[in-house]
Amino acid sequence: MDVNNAFLQGDLYEDVYMELPHGFQRQWEYKVCKLLKSLYGLKQASRQWNIKLTEAFVKGILLTQRKYALQLISEVGLAGAKSISTPIELNQKLTTVEYNKHVGVNGDEELEDIGSYQKLIGKLLYLTITRPNLSFAVQVLSQFMQHPKQSHWDATLRVVRYVKVAPCLGILLGTWTIDTLSAYCDSDWASCPNTRRSVTWYVIKLGDSLLSWKSKKQQTVSQSSAEAEYRSLAAAAA
């Protein structure tokens, strides 16, 4: 939105007159101006701008970060890489350094440049503002910010390759006649191999427009899948 000039575009339906601003030369002593547009100083300026906006607001507004996504793909050097259909590999178990030492797993070295991993995760987190389909994968990968391994870095690059499939994907806020508020939630059970905690995710919609979404590890260990589902339901209703 053009913040500086937005309130200059509203049309006036009433006759409103104003004195000439200071600095203008007056040819006649009692000369005034008739306003054709609703200036930001008028009481009805916000209303008139809203009317002007809704006249052009036909199908909706698409919130997208296409330029940011393409820039991210280029920065990590994957502009020429093949895209991939899923953000995270099916049934992939990403573990911490401490877990590998405990079970005696070798061959997955720690990253020397931790900052690059943290920076990339931060950029993907920003991208989830308009890409809720990345929330689960980024939630998983953000748990290893302190001691990332090579497998974590490879999984993060996979997310970037997934973004490459449709960098212009976003959220459509439409002019739907349906104004029903609906919420959907789900949960797995003890999917984290490090803490045995479950992951909650939910989406909230108004009509067909997405309003809120989250994917987050639960704070406590659930004793059953039913308990994990109840915790997910409580989080969505909160």
Secondary structure, DSSP 8 states (H G I E B T S, - for coil): --TTTGGGS-B--S--EEE--TT---SSTT-EEE-SB--TTSTTHHHHHHHHHHHH-SSEEEEE-HHHHHHHHHHTT-TTS---S-SS-TT-----HHHHHHHT--S--B-S-HHHHHHHHHHHHHHTTT-GGGHHHHHHHGGGSSS-BHHHHHHHHHHHHHHTT-TT-EEEEE--S---EEEEEEE-SS--TTT---EEEEEEEETTEEEEEEEEE-SS--SSHHHHHHHHHHHHH-
